[in-house]
Amino acid sequence: MKMAWLEDLIALAEAGTFSRAAVLRNVTQPAFSRRIQLFEAWLNTELIDRRSQPIRLTPIGERHISAFRTLLHDMNQLRNRIQSESAYQARVTLATQHSLTITLLPGLLQQLNDHGISHIDFNVRSENRDECVAAFMLGQVDLLLCMEEKDDLLRNRVPNACRHPMGTEALVPISARLADGTPAHVPRSGQPLKLLGFPQDSFMGRVVQRACLGTLPTKSSIEIVHESIFLAGVKEMAKSGLGMAWLPHSLVRRELESGELLSLAGTPGLKCVEFELGLYRNPQASYAEATRHVWDILTSGSKVRPDGSDPVLIRDASGGQTHRV
């Protein structure tokens, strides 16, 4: 039996579909399906009821999924202990989204450096938001730093994990500036709105699809010119004038202040979305004492914005209303 088979099964149970689970596991759907079949062949029993839509675990799979989770957690703990003991260090791993690695994480790492944690092997995994959450729920990481929708906090899915609020983040509509100072891309009647978007099966893609695109004027059409999960790359394309985008304010703050990008907040139909930022601690971390020590340092300061700044007022593209973000 391979650990990857356990990780595949648990990812499938969480995702609910083979395609979504395959994305989380970073393999093609056919390869993922074959691995599930190999696990079932090794056990000589079916774990997935493929006749139901959506797919679900068989009764025997349902009865033992908790045991599979425990087994994977114990195997990860044993591996971490052996690896760390060989280096004579406790290991603590934090998973966080790519964009927070750029904006919020540097300040937190400075806090750790100021307190001195040379006795701890501190590691950061920078992944897509869904992959970070999956790694945390599988017990592969000790700490999780992520964006959360206010009405859908992750703690509802991991009630045993400790959560600490780390401030807020705003998803704002932005566009490059034309030579006359007006935005290059805004909803205009009779013209398609060029959009730099995110895959619909990603966290940002789901948020933009549900909370932002539905508020556009009914006569507006959308032309998606590019999709990417890498927000920093989307920002560069927006700066090049290829389309408008919704991006975290902390990620584009400097460009907004310099005028290289314009905030479209306040433009009819273009909505801002506010996220909570949450830090989570796995109560069954491999090195509980070291993880708690890192946790205490990271949560000891006052809540800060991702870019370390105070809240600011952003003037919309028309030069009128201001918006606190």
RAKACOR-V825918 format. One line per field, one symbol per residue. psi: psi as a letter, one per 30 degrees, with the letter a starting at -180 (. if undefined). burial: + if it has 9 or more other C-alpha atoms within 8 Angstrom, else -. Layout:
psi: ???
burial: ???
This chain:
psi: kkeeeeeeeeeeeeefleeeeeeefhlleeeeeeeeeeeeeefhlkfkjffljlllkleeeefgeeeeeeeeeeeeeeeeeeeeefghkkkkkkklleefeeeeeeeeeeeeeefjhffkjkkkjjlleeeeeeeeffgflekkjlkkkegikffffiffkkkkkgalkkjkklllklfgflkfjlkkkfkkjkkjalkfgleeeeeeeefeffflkffklkjjfkkkfjeeeeeeeeefgflllklkeffgeeeeefgelkkgkfkkfjkkkklkkkkkkkfhkeieeeeeeeeeefgfllklleggllklkkklffgcklkk.
burial: ----+++++++++-++++-++++++---+--++-++--++------+++-----++++--++--+--++--++--+++-++--++---++++++++++++++++++-+--++-------++---++++++++++++-++++++++++++-----+-----+++-+++++++++++++----++++++----+++++++++-++++++++-+++-++---+---++-+++-+--++-+++-++++++++++++--++---++++++++--+++++++++++++--++++-++--++-+++----++++------++++----++-+
